[in-house]
Amino acid sequence: MRKIKAAEIGAEAIGKSFGSFAALTDISLTIGRGEFVTLLGPSGSGKTTFLMILAGFEAATTGRLTLDGHDLTNTPAEARAFGMVFQGYALFPHMTVEQNIAFPLKVQGRTDSDIKRRVGEMVEMVGLGGHSHKRPSGLSGGQQQRVALARALVYDPPVLLLDEPFSALDKNLRGQMQDEVKRLHRELGTTFVFVTHDQSEALALSSRVAIFDKGTLQQIAPPKEVYERPANRFVAEFLGDINILNISDVSVTPDGAQASFEGQSLRIAGMPGTPSRVLAVRPEYMSLCLTRPDTGNAIAATLRDLTYLGAETQLSLASAGQVPLVLSVPTAALPTGLTIGASVWAAWPPDRGIFL
């Protein structure tokens, strides 16, 4: 399998303004050679604007871009030679699969024999053997996306940019294409920069996730770190459900910290973050108990609702002080006879709390 020569991208204090509106503010990061970095955030967070600046379709108002240490800031899009996969595929409807994939090579003036060889390799690589003669209208959404990927990768770009490429696909096709993109990245080794608003997609695909909000970079780290050690409350709440406890009487101990919540003593092990008055616990780390457990942390609560999700059941609780809590419990482990309004305990290990 041929490996593409990947590139390193640097962004130094990138800003972008549209009139008085600041779409991006002071974005600084480095995307290493061969990394798969996902830009994640809600609508309007600035992630797509940053991708367009990387592509050269938008000019930064302030700051500097580099490619392998060389200034890229004012280089036009066509001279960057990056691969690009758009949200709407952007295939040529009058061309066949083979012709769509060959188009970038024809623009580069490659020989007919080279074009035929490379197109044949890419068709097989993305699993479109037997479809080369078809036009986009004769393909499924997943097949069209494969054509777009093949066209973007056929000339061995050092960087591939992907702008929410799976947003139009159904759940099953989306999962298949995620696997496909992950495989292509692993086999080709090029640098991937991927934009999505889907948290699960970002966590599943990326070597690192860059989380944007209101035009600023909130955190960039490996998926496990952004999920289990979020930099701030926005990141914690954006990446799935999380329970937020406003605690008091916080004090540092030799093995972590201790605190209080609604009269219950809590222990925080391993000092996960700077001690503060806000403690967070992911739902999957909380367990439901009918009586107060002898070990670990626990708070008294009332069961408000149950939502059956197949293998798991989501429980909605309220603490004595009416703080909402969410638990994800294996359905098979639910106590029998559990009813709405029951008095229960929400428990978790001391090393699963996060200071925010």
C-alpha positions as CSV (number, residue, x, y, z in Angstrom):
1,M,0.0,0.0,0.0
2,R,1.4,3.4,-1.1
3,K,1.8,6.0,1.7
4,I,1.1,9.7,1.0
5,K,3.7,12.2,2.2
6,A,1.6,13.9,4.9
7,A,2.1,17.5,5.9
8,E,2.1,19.5,9.2
9,I,-0.3,22.5,9.4
10,G,0.3,25.3,11.9
11,A,-2.2,28.1,12.8
12,E,-0.9,31.1,14.7
13,A,-3.4,33.5,16.3
14,I,-5.9,33.1,13.4
15,G,-8.8,35.5,13.5
16,K,-11.7,36.1,11.1
17,S,-14.1,39.0,11.1
18,F,-17.2,39.7,9.0
19,G,-17.7,43.4,9.5
20,S,-18.1,43.8,13.3
21,F,-18.8,40.1,13.9
22,A,-15.8,38.0,15.0
23,A,-16.3,34.5,13.6
24,L,-12.8,33.4,14.9
25,T,-10.6,34.8,17.6
26,D,-7.0,33.9,18.2
27,I,-7.0,30.2,17.0
28,S,-3.6,28.7,17.5
29,L,-2.9,25.0,17.0
30,T,-0.6,22.5,15.2
31,I,-1.9,19.5,13.3
32,G,0.9,17.0,13.0
33,R,1.8,14.9,10.0
34,G,-0.6,12.0,9.5
35,E,-3.0,13.1,12.3
36,F,-6.7,12.8,12.1
37,V,-8.0,16.0,13.7
38,T,-11.7,16.7,14.0
39,L,-13.1,20.2,14.4
40,L,-16.1,19.9,16.6
41,G,-18.7,22.4,17.8
42,P,-22.3,23.6,17.6
43,S,-23.6,25.5,14.6
44,G,-22.0,28.9,14.4
45,S,-19.0,27.9,16.5
46,G,-16.4,28.8,13.8
47,K,-15.3,25.3,12.9
48,T,-16.3,25.5,9.2
49,T,-14.9,29.0,8.9
50,F,-11.6,27.7,10.2
51,L,-11.6,24.8,7.7
52,M,-12.3,27.2,4.8
53,I,-9.3,29.3,5.9
54,L,-7.2,26.2,5.9
55,A,-8.5,25.4,2.4
56,G,-7.8,28.9,1.1
57,F,-11.4,29.7,0.3
58,E,-11.5,32.3,3.0
59,A,-8.8,34.7,4.0
60,A,-7.9,35.2,7.7
61,T,-8.3,38.7,9.0
62,T,-5.4,38.2,11.4
63,G,-2.8,35.5,12.1
64,R,-0.6,33.2,10.1
65,L,-0.8,29.7,8.5
66,T,2.1,27.4,7.9
67,L,2.6,24.1,6.0
68,D,5.6,22.2,7.1
69,G,7.0,25.4,8.6
70,H,6.6,27.4,5.4
71,D,4.2,30.4,5.3
72,L,0.9,29.5,3.7
73,T,-1.2,32.5,4.7
74,N,-1.5,34.2,1.3
75,T,-1.2,31.1,-0.9
76,P,-4.3,30.7,-3.1
77,A,-6.4,27.6,-2.7
78,E,-5.4,26.0,-6.0
79,A,-1.7,26.3,-5.1
80,R,-2.2,24.5,-1.8
81,A,-3.0,21.2,-3.5
82,F,-5.2,20.0,-0.6
83,G,-7.8,17.4,-1.1
84,M,-11.4,18.6,-0.3
85,V,-14.5,16.6,0.4
86,F,-17.6,18.8,0.5
87,Q,-20.9,18.2,2.4
88,G,-22.9,17.9,-0.8
89,Y,-20.2,15.7,-2.6
90,A,-19.9,18.3,-5.5
91,L,-19.6,15.5,-8.2
92,F,-19.9,16.4,-11.9
93,P,-23.3,15.0,-12.8
94,H,-22.5,14.5,-16.5
95,M,-19.3,12.5,-15.8
96,T,-19.0,8.8,-14.9
97,V,-17.4,7.6,-11.7
98,E,-14.1,7.1,-13.6
99,Q,-14.2,10.5,-15.2
100,N,-15.0,12.3,-11.9
101,I,-12.0,10.6,-10.2
102,A,-9.8,11.3,-13.1
103,F,-10.6,15.0,-13.3
104,P,-7.9,16.4,-10.9
105,L,-5.3,14.3,-12.7
106,K,-6.3,15.7,-16.1
107,V,-6.1,19.2,-14.7
108,Q,-2.5,18.4,-13.5
109,G,-1.6,17.2,-17.0
110,R,-0.8,13.6,-16.1
111,T,-0.3,11.1,-18.8
112,D,-3.2,8.9,-19.9
113,S,-1.5,5.8,-18.7
114,D,-0.8,7.3,-15.3
115,I,-4.4,8.5,-15.0
116,K,-5.8,5.1,-15.9
117,R,-3.5,3.4,-13.4
118,R,-4.3,5.8,-10.5
119,V,-8.1,5.8,-11.2
120,G,-8.1,2.0,-11.2
121,E,-6.3,1.9,-7.9
122,M,-8.7,4.4,-6.3
123,V,-11.8,2.7,-7.6
124,E,-10.7,-0.5,-6.0
125,M,-9.6,1.2,-2.8
126,V,-13.0,2.7,-2.1
127,G,-14.9,-0.4,-3.1
128,L,-16.5,0.8,-6.4
129,G,-15.3,-1.9,-8.7
130,G,-18.1,-2.5,-11.3
131,H,-19.5,1.0,-10.9
132,S,-16.9,3.0,-12.9
133,H,-19.2,3.5,-15.9
134,K,-22.1,4.9,-13.8
135,R,-23.0,8.6,-13.4
136,P,-23.7,10.0,-9.9
137,S,-27.5,9.8,-10.4
138,G,-27.1,6.0,-10.6
139,L,-25.3,5.7,-7.3
140,S,-26.5,5.5,-3.7
141,G,-25.5,8.3,-1.3
142,G,-22.7,6.2,0.2
143,Q,-21.4,5.3,-3.3
144,Q,-21.4,9.0,-4.2
145,Q,-19.4,9.8,-1.1
146,R,-16.9,7.2,-2.0
147,V,-16.4,8.8,-5.4
148,A,-15.9,12.2,-3.7
149,L,-13.2,10.6,-1.4
150,A,-11.5,8.9,-4.3
151,R,-11.4,12.1,-6.3
152,A,-10.0,14.0,-3.4
153,L,-7.2,11.5,-2.7
154,V,-6.3,10.4,-6.3
155,Y,-3.5,12.9,-6.6
156,D,-1.9,12.1,-3.2
157,P,-2.6,15.4,-1.4
158,P,-0.6,16.1,1.7
159,V,-3.8,17.2,3.5
160,L,-7.4,16.1,3.1
161,L,-10.1,18.5,4.4
162,L,-13.6,17.0,5.0
163,D,-16.6,19.4,5.6
164,E,-19.4,17.4,7.3
165,P,-19.2,14.8,4.5
166,F,-21.7,12.3,6.1
167,S,-24.5,14.7,7.2
168,A,-26.8,13.6,4.4
169,L,-26.5,9.9,5.0
170,D,-28.8,7.7,7.1
171,K,-27.4,6.2,10.3
172,N,-26.3,2.8,8.8
173,L,-24.6,4.4,5.8
174,R,-23.0,7.0,8.1
175,G,-21.5,4.2,10.2
176,Q,-20.2,2.5,7.1
177,M,-18.6,5.6,5.8
178,Q,-17.0,6.4,9.1
179,D,-15.3,3.0,8.9
180,E,-14.3,3.7,5.4
181,V,-12.7,7.0,6.2
182,K,-10.9,5.6,9.2
183,R,-9.5,2.8,7.0
184,L,-8.3,5.2,4.2
185,H,-6.6,7.4,6.8
186,R,-4.8,4.4,8.3
187,E,-3.7,3.0,4.9
188,L,-2.7,6.2,3.2
189,G,-1.2,8.1,6.2
190,T,-2.2,11.6,4.9
191,T,-3.2,14.4,7.3
192,F,-7.0,14.5,7.7
193,V,-8.9,17.6,9.0
194,F,-12.6,16.7,9.5
195,V,-15.5,19.0,10.5
196,T,-18.6,17.6,12.2
197,H,-21.2,18.6,14.8
198,D,-21.7,14.9,15.8
199,Q,-19.9,14.2,19.1
200,S,-19.9,10.4,18.7
201,E,-18.4,10.7,15.2
202,A,-15.6,12.9,16.4
203,L,-14.7,10.6,19.3
204,A,-14.8,7.5,17.1
205,L,-12.6,8.8,14.2
206,S,-10.1,11.2,15.6
207,S,-6.5,11.1,16.9
208,R,-7.4,14.5,18.5
209,V,-10.5,16.6,18.8
210,A,-10.5,20.4,18.6
211,I,-13.6,21.8,20.2
212,F,-14.9,25.2,19.1
213,D,-17.4,27.6,20.7
214,K,-18.3,31.2,19.7
215,G,-15.2,31.5,17.5
216,T,-12.7,30.3,20.1
217,L,-10.8,27.0,20.6
218,Q,-11.9,25.6,23.9
219,Q,-9.8,22.4,24.0
220,I,-7.7,20.2,21.7
221,A,-6.8,16.8,22.9
222,P,-7.3,13.0,22.3
223,P,-10.9,11.8,22.4
224,K,-10.6,10.1,25.7
225,E,-9.1,13.2,27.3
226,V,-11.7,15.7,26.1
227,Y,-14.4,13.3,27.3
228,E,-13.0,12.3,30.6
229,R,-11.0,15.4,31.4
230,P,-12.8,18.3,29.8
231,A,-11.1,21.7,30.0
232,N,-14.2,23.6,31.1
233,R,-17.9,23.3,31.6
234,F,-18.8,24.0,28.0
235,V,-16.7,21.0,26.8
236,A,-18.1,18.8,29.5
237,E,-21.7,19.6,28.7
238,F,-21.2,19.6,24.9
239,L,-19.8,16.0,24.9
240,G,-22.8,14.1,26.0
241,D,-24.8,14.0,29.2
242,I,-23.1,14.9,32.4
243,N,-24.2,15.6,36.0
244,I,-23.1,18.9,37.5
245,L,-22.9,19.2,41.3
246,N,-22.4,22.6,43.0
247,I,-20.3,21.4,46.0
248,S,-19.1,23.2,49.1
249,D,-16.5,22.8,51.9
250,V,-13.8,21.8,49.3
251,S,-10.5,20.9,50.8
252,V,-7.3,19.2,49.4
253,T,-6.3,15.8,50.9
254,P,-3.1,13.7,50.4
255,D,-4.9,11.5,47.8
256,G,-7.2,14.2,46.2
257,A,-9.9,16.3,47.8
258,Q,-13.1,16.1,49.8
259,A,-16.3,18.2,49.7
260,S,-19.9,18.2,50.6
261,F,-23.1,18.1,48.6
262,E,-26.5,18.5,50.2
263,G,-25.1,17.3,53.5
264,Q,-23.4,14.3,52.0
265,S,-19.6,13.9,52.3
266,L,-17.9,13.3,49.0
267,R,-14.4,12.2,48.2
268,I,-12.5,13.1,45.0
269,A,-9.5,10.8,44.2
270,G,-6.5,11.6,42.1
271,M,-7.1,15.4,41.8
272,P,-8.8,15.5,38.4
273,G,-8.3,19.2,37.6
274,T,-8.0,22.2,39.8
275,P,-10.2,22.0,42.9
276,S,-13.3,24.1,42.5
277,R,-16.9,24.3,43.6
278,V,-18.2,22.4,40.6
279,L,-17.9,18.6,40.3
280,A,-19.1,16.7,37.3
281,V,-19.8,13.0,36.9
282,R,-20.7,11.2,33.6
283,P,-24.0,9.2,33.7
284,E,-22.3,5.8,32.9
285,Y,-20.1,6.1,36.0
286,M,-23.1,6.5,38.3
287,S,-25.0,3.5,39.6
288,L,-28.4,3.2,41.1
289,C,-28.7,1.8,44.7
290,L,-31.9,1.2,46.7
291,T,-30.0,1.7,50.0
292,R,-26.9,3.8,50.8
293,P,-23.8,1.9,49.7
294,D,-21.0,1.3,52.3
295,T,-18.2,2.6,50.0
296,G,-17.8,5.4,47.5
297,N,-19.8,8.5,47.0
298,A,-23.6,8.6,47.1
299,I,-26.4,11.1,47.2
300,A,-30.0,10.6,48.0
301,A,-32.5,11.1,45.2
302,T,-35.9,10.5,43.8
303,L,-36.6,8.6,40.6
304,R,-38.4,10.9,38.2
305,D,-38.4,8.9,34.9
306,L,-37.1,5.9,33.0
307,T,-36.3,5.7,29.3
308,Y,-35.8,2.3,27.8
309,L,-33.0,2.3,25.2
310,G,-32.5,-1.4,24.7
311,A,-29.3,-2.6,26.3
312,E,-29.4,0.5,28.5
313,T,-32.0,2.4,30.4
314,Q,-31.6,6.1,31.1
315,L,-32.8,7.1,34.5
316,S,-33.8,10.7,35.4
317,L,-33.4,11.5,39.1
318,A,-33.7,14.6,41.3
319,S,-31.6,15.1,44.4
320,A,-33.1,16.2,47.7
321,G,-32.4,19.8,46.6
322,Q,-34.0,19.2,43.2
323,V,-30.7,19.0,41.3
324,P,-31.4,16.9,38.1
325,L,-29.3,13.8,37.7
326,V,-29.0,11.4,34.7
327,L,-27.8,7.8,35.0
328,S,-27.2,5.2,32.3
329,V,-27.7,1.7,33.7
330,P,-27.6,-1.7,31.9
331,T,-31.2,-2.7,31.5
332,A,-30.4,-6.2,32.8
333,A,-29.0,-4.7,36.0
334,L,-32.1,-2.6,36.9
335,P,-33.7,-3.6,40.3
336,T,-37.1,-5.3,39.8
337,G,-40.2,-3.4,40.8
338,L,-38.5,0.0,40.4
339,T,-41.3,2.7,40.2
340,I,-41.5,6.4,39.5
341,G,-41.2,8.3,42.8
342,A,-39.0,5.7,44.5
343,S,-36.4,6.9,46.9
344,V,-32.9,5.8,45.7
345,W,-29.2,6.6,45.9
346,A,-27.0,7.7,43.0
347,A,-23.5,6.3,43.7
348,W,-20.1,6.6,42.0
349,P,-16.4,5.8,42.6
350,P,-14.3,8.6,44.0
351,D,-12.0,8.6,41.0
352,R,-14.8,9.3,38.5
353,G,-15.6,12.9,39.6
354,I,-14.2,15.8,37.5
355,F,-13.5,19.3,38.8
356,L,-14.7,22.0,36.4
